[in-house]
Amino acid sequence: MLEPDFVRIDGVSGAVAPQTGHYVKKLSDLRGLYQDAGAYDALLARGDGVAYEVQEYRKPGSDLFFGTTTMYPGQVAGEYFMTRGHYHVRPDLGEVYYTQRGQGVLLLENRAGETREVEMTPGSIAFIPPGWAHRSVNTGQEPLVFVWVLDVEAGNDYAEIPTRGMRRIVVADGGPQVRANPKHSG
Amino acid sequence: MLEPDFVRIDGVSGAVAPQTGHYVKKLSDLRGLYQDAGAYDALLARGDGVAYEVQEYRKPGSDLFFGTTTMYPGQVAGEYFMTRGHYHVRPDLGEVYYTQRGQGVLLLENRAGETREVEMTPGSIAFIPPGWAHRSVNTGQEPLVFVWVLDVEAGNDYAEIPTRGMRRIVVADGGPQVRANPKHSG
């Protein structure tokens, strides 16, 4: 049997302790995500900073695993920093995002072409039903930190959304505005 | 397809909005849980207060559901207020408890007779692996509030633990002490 455990979550930094995995996405890892390739190159030329990081607690044999995502603030030509975004490989498995710090927008879309947005603010859970791709966008001035919980079998498919984009983007225009993505192919 | 949603969690009161279910356990609902039946009757005679309440967000067709438990502080002859406790019906499905407020102890045991305790304190997640019965105990002076997430198929079995008790109890003796349950049938 697996051992029960006490796992410290730092809602300010996003630290998870103990943890079983940690990855960092730098600006250079996110080429192609943003509308303005020239602005992206210019920003990268000024320094390759951390855009977001993911820390997780996952034990083989468990059904659920959890962790945090910490997204740093920033923009590329007015487009807010965002995660790559993904569908789950398993279309019958969803996720919950519980925001701890900061302000953001969760972009969702499904294969029928429908789109939704859910606000991310401390003390709220975004309920992500099965079948919805999701991408987080940090629209604030400070880190956006959220706890996520999902089934170990869900699987994140990073082939589709990071390549094709989502149908909506979030840009700064007197505050965060959700707009149609002019570059979306579908 | 299910709709994504924005669900407000109040980490101070435990309120969940919107919610799909809410139940309240009063002291009178918890007969037989405590060591000292006479002290329980005497406390109940002074008033039948709310011991704990559970608020949930659960959508048919989702794999995960979540909610909060709010446990009020109190003791019955030195034994801290606790939940009924349960195994999941599905032995392959676990749970996570993310404490928001207060102080507590999570008692766990499995069918091999092993017992564990996990501290509950704000900013920590108790990882409950599949196969472990669990009961929360409020060892503090204020409400103990935690967010839980589990699979909709897990199922809570309230036939066994509330009737037979757990192998460990938590009593106030210069602070919370975990002791063997003298009434446990084995």
Interface residues (C-beta under 8 A of the other chain):
Chain A: M1 L2 E3 P4 D5 F6 V7 R8 I9 D10 G11 Y57 K59 G61 S62 D63 L64 F66 D92 L93 G94 E95 V96 Y98 L106 L108 N110 A112 E114 R116 V118 E119 G123 S124 I125 A126 F127 I128 P129 P130 G131 W132 V147 V149 L150 D151
Chain B: M1 L2 E3 P4 D5 F6 V7 R8 I9 D10 G11 Y57 K59 G61 S62 D63 L64 F66 D92 L93 G94 E95 V96 Y98 L106 L108 N110 A112 E114 R116 V118 E119 G123 S124 I125 A126 F127 I128 P129 P130 G131 W132 V147 V149 L150 D151
